[in-house]
Amino acid sequence: MSKGDALDPRGLIHESYRMEGITEGECRSIFLDWALAVEGDVTTTIDALLERHGQAHPDHPMTGVLREGRAPAAKPRRRGGWRSRDR
């Protein structure tokens, strides 16, 4: 696994797996930074990263964050309209 490949151009995900004692919150921050730089289909890229790192580190916080990042986003609820207006 090399730093700076197509899946992880800056090596952020790779490095997170090397950090001892990294927390879930820190992994979320790293994931967000990584996701903002990803070009193309993020879900496919996450799948590839999970295949690369997840099997060897199933209990690592980054594995959990990657799995969460794969889940579909919650459907947005409409807010406002006539019910929210003052009467």
Phi and psi restraints in degrees (range 20) as a CNS / XPLOR table:
assign (resid 1 and name C) (resid 2 and name N)
       (resid 2 and name CA) (resid 2 and name C) 1.0 -102.4 20.0 2
assign (resid 2 and name N) (resid 2 and name CA)
       (resid 2 and name C) (resid 3 and name N) 1.0 148.8 20.0 2
assign (resid 2 and name C) (resid 3 and name N)
       (resid 3 and name CA) (resid 3 and name C) 1.0 -73.3 20.0 2
assign (resid 3 and name N) (resid 3 and name CA)
       (resid 3 and name C) (resid 4 and name N) 1.0 137.7 20.0 2
assign (resid 3 and name C) (resid 4 and name N)
       (resid 4 and name CA) (resid 4 and name C) 1.0 83.5 20.0 2
assign (resid 4 and name N) (resid 4 and name CA)
       (resid 4 and name C) (resid 5 and name N) 1.0 39.5 20.0 2
assign (resid 4 and name C) (resid 5 and name N)
       (resid 5 and name CA) (resid 5 and name C) 1.0 -98.2 20.0 2
assign (resid 5 and name N) (resid 5 and name CA)
       (resid 5 and name C) (resid 6 and name N) 1.0 -174.5 20.0 2
assign (resid 5 and name C) (resid 6 and name N)
       (resid 6 and name CA) (resid 6 and name C) 1.0 -64.0 20.0 2
assign (resid 6 and name N) (resid 6 and name CA)
       (resid 6 and name C) (resid 7 and name N) 1.0 -32.2 20.0 2
assign (resid 6 and name C) (resid 7 and name N)
       (resid 7 and name CA) (resid 7 and name C) 1.0 -76.7 20.0 2
assign (resid 7 and name N) (resid 7 and name CA)
       (resid 7 and name C) (resid 8 and name N) 1.0 -33.1 20.0 2
assign (resid 7 and name C) (resid 8 and name N)
       (resid 8 and name CA) (resid 8 and name C) 1.0 -140.0 20.0 2
assign (resid 8 and name N) (resid 8 and name CA)
       (resid 8 and name C) (resid 9 and name N) 1.0 72.2 20.0 2
assign (resid 8 and name C) (resid 9 and name N)
       (resid 9 and name CA) (resid 9 and name C) 1.0 -53.2 20.0 2
assign (resid 9 and name N) (resid 9 and name CA)
       (resid 9 and name C) (resid 10 and name N) 1.0 -37.6 20.0 2
assign (resid 9 and name C) (resid 10 and name N)
       (resid 10 and name CA) (resid 10 and name C) 1.0 -100.9 20.0 2
assign (resid 10 and name N) (resid 10 and name CA)
       (resid 10 and name C) (resid 11 and name N) 1.0 2.5 20.0 2
assign (resid 10 and name C) (resid 11 and name N)
       (resid 11 and name CA) (resid 11 and name C) 1.0 73.9 20.0 2
assign (resid 11 and name N) (resid 11 and name CA)
       (resid 11 and name C) (resid 12 and name N) 1.0 19.1 20.0 2
assign (resid 11 and name C) (resid 12 and name N)
       (resid 12 and name CA) (resid 12 and name C) 1.0 -64.7 20.0 2
assign (resid 12 and name N) (resid 12 and name CA)
       (resid 12 and name C) (resid 13 and name N) 1.0 -46.9 20.0 2
assign (resid 12 and name C) (resid 13 and name N)
       (resid 13 and name CA) (resid 13 and name C) 1.0 -66.6 20.0 2
assign (resid 13 and name N) (resid 13 and name CA)
       (resid 13 and name C) (resid 14 and name N) 1.0 -45.4 20.0 2
assign (resid 13 and name C) (resid 14 and name N)
       (resid 14 and name CA) (resid 14 and name C) 1.0 -55.5 20.0 2
assign (resid 14 and name N) (resid 14 and name CA)
       (resid 14 and name C) (resid 15 and name N) 1.0 -47.7 20.0 2
assign (resid 14 and name C) (resid 15 and name N)
       (resid 15 and name CA) (resid 15 and name C) 1.0 -66.1 20.0 2
assign (resid 15 and name N) (resid 15 and name CA)
       (resid 15 and name C) (resid 16 and name N) 1.0 -34.6 20.0 2
assign (resid 15 and name C) (resid 16 and name N)
       (resid 16 and name CA) (resid 16 and name C) 1.0 -62.0 20.0 2
assign (resid 16 and name N) (resid 16 and name CA)
       (resid 16 and name C) (resid 17 and name N) 1.0 -34.1 20.0 2
assign (resid 16 and name C) (resid 17 and name N)
       (resid 17 and name CA) (resid 17 and name C) 1.0 -72.2 20.0 2
assign (resid 17 and name N) (resid 17 and name CA)
       (resid 17 and name C) (resid 18 and name N) 1.0 -18.3 20.0 2
assign (resid 17 and name C) (resid 18 and name N)
       (resid 18 and name CA) (resid 18 and name C) 1.0 -89.7 20.0 2
assign (resid 18 and name N) (resid 18 and name CA)
       (resid 18 and name C) (resid 19 and name N) 1.0 -14.4 20.0 2
assign (resid 18 and name C) (resid 19 and name N)
       (resid 19 and name CA) (resid 19 and name C) 1.0 -82.3 20.0 2
assign (resid 19 and name N) (resid 19 and name CA)
       (resid 19 and name C) (resid 20 and name N) 1.0 121.2 20.0 2
assign (resid 19 and name C) (resid 20 and name N)
       (resid 20 and name CA) (resid 20 and name C) 1.0 -76.2 20.0 2
assign (resid 20 and name N) (resid 20 and name CA)
       (resid 20 and name C) (resid 21 and name N) 1.0 137.5 20.0 2
assign (resid 20 and name C) (resid 21 and name N)
       (resid 21 and name CA) (resid 21 and name C) 1.0 75.2 20.0 2
assign (resid 21 and name N) (resid 21 and name CA)
       (resid 21 and name C) (resid 22 and name N) 1.0 14.5 20.0 2
assign (resid 21 and name C) (resid 22 and name N)
       (resid 22 and name CA) (resid 22 and name C) 1.0 -66.3 20.0 2
assign (resid 22 and name N) (resid 22 and name CA)
       (resid 22 and name C) (resid 23 and name N) 1.0 141.6 20.0 2
assign (resid 22 and name C) (resid 23 and name N)
       (resid 23 and name CA) (resid 23 and name C) 1.0 -96.8 20.0 2
assign (resid 23 and name N) (resid 23 and name CA)
       (resid 23 and name C) (resid 24 and name N) 1.0 165.9 20.0 2
assign (resid 23 and name C) (resid 24 and name N)
       (resid 24 and name CA) (resid 24 and name C) 1.0 -62.3 20.0 2
assign (resid 24 and name N) (resid 24 and name CA)
       (resid 24 and name C) (resid 25 and name N) 1.0 -39.5 20.0 2
assign (resid 24 and name C) (resid 25 and name N)
       (resid 25 and name CA) (resid 25 and name C) 1.0 -61.9 20.0 2
assign (resid 25 and name N) (resid 25 and name CA)
       (resid 25 and name C) (resid 26 and name N) 1.0 -41.8 20.0 2
assign (resid 25 and name C) (resid 26 and name N)
       (resid 26 and name CA) (resid 26 and name C) 1.0 -65.3 20.0 2
assign (resid 26 and name N) (resid 26 and name CA)
       (resid 26 and name C) (resid 27 and name N) 1.0 -38.4 20.0 2
assign (resid 26 and name C) (resid 27 and name N)
       (resid 27 and name CA) (resid 27 and name C) 1.0 -65.2 20.0 2
assign (resid 27 and name N) (resid 27 and name CA)
       (resid 27 and name C) (resid 28 and name N) 1.0 -38.2 20.0 2
assign (resid 27 and name C) (resid 28 and name N)
       (resid 28 and name CA) (resid 28 and name C) 1.0 -62.6 20.0 2
assign (resid 28 and name N) (resid 28 and name CA)
       (resid 28 and name C) (resid 29 and name N) 1.0 -41.9 20.0 2
assign (resid 28 and name C) (resid 29 and name N)
       (resid 29 and name CA) (resid 29 and name C) 1.0 -63.8 20.0 2
assign (resid 29 and name N) (resid 29 and name CA)
       (resid 29 and name C) (resid 30 and name N) 1.0 -44.4 20.0 2
assign (resid 29 and name C) (resid 30 and name N)
       (resid 30 and name CA) (resid 30 and name C) 1.0 -63.2 20.0 2
assign (resid 30 and name N) (resid 30 and name CA)
       (resid 30 and name C) (resid 31 and name N) 1.0 -43.4 20.0 2
assign (resid 30 and name C) (resid 31 and name N)
       (resid 31 and name CA) (resid 31 and name C) 1.0 -60.1 20.0 2
assign (resid 31 and name N) (resid 31 and name CA)
       (resid 31 and name C) (resid 32 and name N) 1.0 -44.1 20.0 2
assign (resid 31 and name C) (resid 32 and name N)
       (resid 32 and name CA) (resid 32 and name C) 1.0 -61.9 20.0 2
assign (resid 32 and name N) (resid 32 and name CA)
       (resid 32 and name C) (resid 33 and name N) 1.0 -44.9 20.0 2
assign (resid 32 and name C) (resid 33 and name N)
       (resid 33 and name CA) (resid 33 and name C) 1.0 -60.3 20.0 2
assign (resid 33 and name N) (resid 33 and name CA)
       (resid 33 and name C) (resid 34 and name N) 1.0 -43.2 20.0 2
assign (resid 33 and name C) (resid 34 and name N)
       (resid 34 and name CA) (resid 34 and name C) 1.0 -64.4 20.0 2
assign (resid 34 and name N) (resid 34 and name CA)
       (resid 34 and name C) (resid 35 and name N) 1.0 -47.4 20.0 2
assign (resid 34 and name C) (resid 35 and name N)
       (resid 35 and name CA) (resid 35 and name C) 1.0 -63.1 20.0 2
assign (resid 35 and name N) (resid 35 and name CA)
       (resid 35 and name C) (resid 36 and name N) 1.0 -34.4 20.0 2
assign (resid 35 and name C) (resid 36 and name N)
       (resid 36 and name CA) (resid 36 and name C) 1.0 -67.1 20.0 2
assign (resid 36 and name N) (resid 36 and name CA)
       (resid 36 and name C) (resid 37 and name N) 1.0 -22.3 20.0 2
assign (resid 36 and name C) (resid 37 and name N)
       (resid 37 and name CA) (resid 37 and name C) 1.0 -97.6 20.0 2
assign (resid 37 and name N) (resid 37 and name CA)
       (resid 37 and name C) (resid 38 and name N) 1.0 -7.9 20.0 2
assign (resid 37 and name C) (resid 38 and name N)
       (resid 38 and name CA) (resid 38 and name C) 1.0 -73.9 20.0 2
assign (resid 38 and name N) (resid 38 and name CA)
       (resid 38 and name C) (resid 39 and name N) 1.0 135.6 20.0 2
assign (resid 38 and name C) (resid 39 and name N)
       (resid 39 and name CA) (resid 39 and name C) 1.0 -109.2 20.0 2
assign (resid 39 and name N) (resid 39 and name CA)
       (resid 39 and name C) (resid 40 and name N) 1.0 139.3 20.0 2
assign (resid 39 and name C) (resid 40 and name N)
       (resid 40 and name CA) (resid 40 and name C) 1.0 96.5 20.0 2
assign (resid 40 and name N) (resid 40 and name CA)
       (resid 40 and name C) (resid 41 and name N) 1.0 -160.6 20.0 2
assign (resid 40 and name C) (resid 41 and name N)
       (resid 41 and name CA) (resid 41 and name C) 1.0 -75.9 20.0 2
assign (resid 41 and name N) (resid 41 and name CA)
       (resid 41 and name C) (resid 42 and name N) 1.0 110.2 20.0 2
assign (resid 41 and name C) (resid 42 and name N)
       (resid 42 and name CA) (resid 42 and name C) 1.0 -66.2 20.0 2
assign (resid 42 and name N) (resid 42 and name CA)
       (resid 42 and name C) (resid 43 and name N) 1.0 -39.7 20.0 2
assign (resid 42 and name C) (resid 43 and name N)
       (resid 43 and name CA) (resid 43 and name C) 1.0 -61.3 20.0 2
assign (resid 43 and name N) (resid 43 and name CA)
       (resid 43 and name C) (resid 44 and name N) 1.0 -44.1 20.0 2
assign (resid 43 and name C) (resid 44 and name N)
       (resid 44 and name CA) (resid 44 and name C) 1.0 -63.6 20.0 2
assign (resid 44 and name N) (resid 44 and name CA)
       (resid 44 and name C) (resid 45 and name N) 1.0 -39.5 20.0 2
assign (resid 44 and name C) (resid 45 and name N)
       (resid 45 and name CA) (resid 45 and name C) 1.0 -67.1 20.0 2
assign (resid 45 and name N) (resid 45 and name CA)
       (resid 45 and name C) (resid 46 and name N) 1.0 -41.3 20.0 2
assign (resid 45 and name C) (resid 46 and name N)
       (resid 46 and name CA) (resid 46 and name C) 1.0 -62.1 20.0 2
assign (resid 46 and name N) (resid 46 and name CA)
       (resid 46 and name C) (resid 47 and name N) 1.0 -42.8 20.0 2
assign (resid 46 and name C) (resid 47 and name N)
       (resid 47 and name CA) (resid 47 and name C) 1.0 -56.5 20.0 2
assign (resid 47 and name N) (resid 47 and name CA)
       (resid 47 and name C) (resid 48 and name N) 1.0 -44.2 20.0 2
assign (resid 47 and name C) (resid 48 and name N)
       (resid 48 and name CA) (resid 48 and name C) 1.0 -65.6 20.0 2
assign (resid 48 and name N) (resid 48 and name CA)
       (resid 48 and name C) (resid 49 and name N) 1.0 -39.3 20.0 2
assign (resid 48 and name C) (resid 49 and name N)
       (resid 49 and name CA) (resid 49 and name C) 1.0 -67.6 20.0 2
assign (resid 49 and name N) (resid 49 and name CA)
       (resid 49 and name C) (resid 50 and name N) 1.0 -38.1 20.0 2
assign (resid 49 and name C) (resid 50 and name N)
       (resid 50 and name CA) (resid 50 and name C) 1.0 -64.8 20.0 2
assign (resid 50 and name N) (resid 50 and name CA)
       (resid 50 and name C) (resid 51 and name N) 1.0 -38.4 20.0 2
assign (resid 50 and name C) (resid 51 and name N)
       (resid 51 and name CA) (resid 51 and name C) 1.0 -65.3 20.0 2
assign (resid 51 and name N) (resid 51 and name CA)
       (resid 51 and name C) (resid 52 and name N) 1.0 -38.1 20.0 2
assign (resid 51 and name C) (resid 52 and name N)
       (resid 52 and name CA) (resid 52 and name C) 1.0 -71.6 20.0 2
assign (resid 52 and name N) (resid 52 and name CA)
       (resid 52 and name C) (resid 53 and name N) 1.0 -46.5 20.0 2
assign (resid 52 and name C) (resid 53 and name N)
       (resid 53 and name CA) (resid 53 and name C) 1.0 -109.4 20.0 2
assign (resid 53 and name N) (resid 53 and name CA)
       (resid 53 and name C) (resid 54 and name N) 1.0 -32.6 20.0 2
assign (resid 53 and name C) (resid 54 and name N)
       (resid 54 and name CA) (resid 54 and name C) 1.0 -64.1 20.0 2
assign (resid 54 and name N) (resid 54 and name CA)
       (resid 54 and name C) (resid 55 and name N) 1.0 -38.3 20.0 2
assign (resid 54 and name C) (resid 55 and name N)
       (resid 55 and name CA) (resid 55 and name C) 1.0 -67.6 20.0 2
assign (resid 55 and name N) (resid 55 and name CA)
       (resid 55 and name C) (resid 56 and name N) 1.0 -37.3 20.0 2
assign (resid 55 and name C) (resid 56 and name N)
       (resid 56 and name CA) (resid 56 and name C) 1.0 -77.7 20.0 2
assign (resid 56 and name N) (resid 56 and name CA)
       (resid 56 and name C) (resid 57 and name N) 1.0 -23.1 20.0 2
assign (resid 56 and name C) (resid 57 and name N)
       (resid 57 and name CA) (resid 57 and name C) 1.0 -134.5 20.0 2
assign (resid 57 and name N) (resid 57 and name CA)
       (resid 57 and name C) (resid 58 and name N) 1.0 63.6 20.0 2
assign (resid 57 and name C) (resid 58 and name N)
       (resid 58 and name CA) (resid 58 and name C) 1.0 -65.3 20.0 2
assign (resid 58 and name N) (resid 58 and name CA)
       (resid 58 and name C) (resid 59 and name N) 1.0 -24.8 20.0 2
assign (resid 58 and name C) (resid 59 and name N)
       (resid 59 and name CA) (resid 59 and name C) 1.0 -100.3 20.0 2
assign (resid 59 and name N) (resid 59 and name CA)
       (resid 59 and name C) (resid 60 and name N) 1.0 3.9 20.0 2
assign (resid 59 and name C) (resid 60 and name N)
       (resid 60 and name CA) (resid 60 and name C) 1.0 -71.9 20.0 2
assign (resid 60 and name N) (resid 60 and name CA)
       (resid 60 and name C) (resid 61 and name N) 1.0 141.7 20.0 2
assign (resid 60 and name C) (resid 61 and name N)
       (resid 61 and name CA) (resid 61 and name C) 1.0 -57.6 20.0 2
assign (resid 61 and name N) (resid 61 and name CA)
       (resid 61 and name C) (resid 62 and name N) 1.0 -33.4 20.0 2
assign (resid 61 and name C) (resid 62 and name N)
       (resid 62 and name CA) (resid 62 and name C) 1.0 -67.7 20.0 2
assign (resid 62 and name N) (resid 62 and name CA)
       (resid 62 and name C) (resid 63 and name N) 1.0 -33.7 20.0 2
assign (resid 62 and name C) (resid 63 and name N)
       (resid 63 and name CA) (resid 63 and name C) 1.0 -61.3 20.0 2
assign (resid 63 and name N) (resid 63 and name CA)
       (resid 63 and name C) (resid 64 and name N) 1.0 -43.2 20.0 2
assign (resid 63 and name C) (resid 64 and name N)
       (resid 64 and name CA) (resid 64 and name C) 1.0 -63.1 20.0 2
assign (resid 64 and name N) (resid 64 and name CA)
       (resid 64 and name C) (resid 65 and name N) 1.0 -41.1 20.0 2
assign (resid 64 and name C) (resid 65 and name N)
       (resid 65 and name CA) (resid 65 and name C) 1.0 -66.1 20.0 2
assign (resid 65 and name N) (resid 65 and name CA)
       (resid 65 and name C) (resid 66 and name N) 1.0 -41.4 20.0 2
assign (resid 65 and name C) (resid 66 and name N)
       (resid 66 and name CA) (resid 66 and name C) 1.0 -63.0 20.0 2
assign (resid 66 and name N) (resid 66 and name CA)
       (resid 66 and name C) (resid 67 and name N) 1.0 -41.3 20.0 2
assign (resid 66 and name C) (resid 67 and name N)
       (resid 67 and name CA) (resid 67 and name C) 1.0 -62.2 20.0 2
assign (resid 67 and name N) (resid 67 and name CA)
       (resid 67 and name C) (resid 68 and name N) 1.0 -41.6 20.0 2
assign (resid 67 and name C) (resid 68 and name N)
       (resid 68 and name CA) (resid 68 and name C) 1.0 -65.3 20.0 2
assign (resid 68 and name N) (resid 68 and name CA)
       (resid 68 and name C) (resid 69 and name N) 1.0 -37.5 20.0 2
assign (resid 68 and name C) (resid 69 and name N)
       (resid 69 and name CA) (resid 69 and name C) 1.0 -66.8 20.0 2
assign (resid 69 and name N) (resid 69 and name CA)
       (resid 69 and name C) (resid 70 and name N) 1.0 -19.6 20.0 2
assign (resid 69 and name C) (resid 70 and name N)
       (resid 70 and name CA) (resid 70 and name C) 1.0 -82.3 20.0 2
assign (resid 70 and name N) (resid 70 and name CA)
       (resid 70 and name C) (resid 71 and name N) 1.0 -24.5 20.0 2
assign (resid 70 and name C) (resid 71 and name N)
       (resid 71 and name CA) (resid 71 and name C) 1.0 -67.2 20.0 2
assign (resid 71 and name N) (resid 71 and name CA)
       (resid 71 and name C) (resid 72 and name N) 1.0 145.5 20.0 2
assign (resid 71 and name C) (resid 72 and name N)
       (resid 72 and name CA) (resid 72 and name C) 1.0 -65.3 20.0 2
assign (resid 72 and name N) (resid 72 and name CA)
       (resid 72 and name C) (resid 73 and name N) 1.0 146.8 20.0 2
assign (resid 72 and name C) (resid 73 and name N)
       (resid 73 and name CA) (resid 73 and name C) 1.0 -68.1 20.0 2
assign (resid 73 and name N) (resid 73 and name CA)
       (resid 73 and name C) (resid 74 and name N) 1.0 149.6 20.0 2
assign (resid 73 and name C) (resid 74 and name N)
       (resid 74 and name CA) (resid 74 and name C) 1.0 -63.8 20.0 2
assign (resid 74 and name N) (resid 74 and name CA)
       (resid 74 and name C) (resid 75 and name N) 1.0 142.7 20.0 2
assign (resid 74 and name C) (resid 75 and name N)
       (resid 75 and name CA) (resid 75 and name C) 1.0 -67.7 20.0 2
assign (resid 75 and name N) (resid 75 and name CA)
       (resid 75 and name C) (resid 76 and name N) 1.0 126.6 20.0 2
assign (resid 75 and name C) (resid 76 and name N)
       (resid 76 and name CA) (resid 76 and name C) 1.0 -66.6 20.0 2
assign (resid 76 and name N) (resid 76 and name CA)
       (resid 76 and name C) (resid 77 and name N) 1.0 141.4 20.0 2
assign (resid 76 and name C) (resid 77 and name N)
       (resid 77 and name CA) (resid 77 and name C) 1.0 -97.7 20.0 2
assign (resid 77 and name N) (resid 77 and name CA)
       (resid 77 and name C) (resid 78 and name N) 1.0 141.8 20.0 2
assign (resid 77 and name C) (resid 78 and name N)
       (resid 78 and name CA) (resid 78 and name C) 1.0 -72.8 20.0 2
assign (resid 78 and name N) (resid 78 and name CA)
       (resid 78 and name C) (resid 79 and name N) 1.0 132.1 20.0 2
assign (resid 78 and name C) (resid 79 and name N)
       (resid 79 and name CA) (resid 79 and name C) 1.0 -122.5 20.0 2
assign (resid 79 and name N) (resid 79 and name CA)
       (resid 79 and name C) (resid 80 and name N) 1.0 140.0 20.0 2
assign (resid 79 and name C) (resid 80 and name N)
       (resid 80 and name CA) (resid 80 and name C) 1.0 109.0 20.0 2
assign (resid 80 and name N) (resid 80 and name CA)
       (resid 80 and name C) (resid 81 and name N) 1.0 -152.5 20.0 2
assign (resid 80 and name C) (resid 81 and name N)
       (resid 81 and name CA) (resid 81 and name C) 1.0 85.2 20.0 2
assign (resid 81 and name N) (resid 81 and name CA)
       (resid 81 and name C) (resid 82 and name N) 1.0 -169.2 20.0 2
assign (resid 81 and name C) (resid 82 and name N)
       (resid 82 and name CA) (resid 82 and name C) 1.0 -65.9 20.0 2
assign (resid 82 and name N) (resid 82 and name CA)
       (resid 82 and name C) (resid 83 and name N) 1.0 -27.4 20.0 2
assign (resid 82 and name C) (resid 83 and name N)
       (resid 83 and name CA) (resid 83 and name C) 1.0 -72.6 20.0 2
assign (resid 83 and name N) (resid 83 and name CA)
       (resid 83 and name C) (resid 84 and name N) 1.0 -24.0 20.0 2
assign (resid 83 and name C) (resid 84 and name N)
       (resid 84 and name CA) (resid 84 and name C) 1.0 -91.6 20.0 2
assign (resid 84 and name N) (resid 84 and name CA)
       (resid 84 and name C) (resid 85 and name N) 1.0 -8.4 20.0 2
assign (resid 84 and name C) (resid 85 and name N)
       (resid 85 and name CA) (resid 85 and name C) 1.0 -78.2 20.0 2
assign (resid 85 and name N) (resid 85 and name CA)
       (resid 85 and name C) (resid 86 and name N) 1.0 146.9 20.0 2
assign (resid 85 and name C) (resid 86 and name N)
       (resid 86 and name CA) (resid 86 and name C) 1.0 -66.8 20.0 2
assign (resid 86 and name N) (resid 86 and name CA)
       (resid 86 and name C) (resid 87 and name N) 1.0 144.4 20.0 2
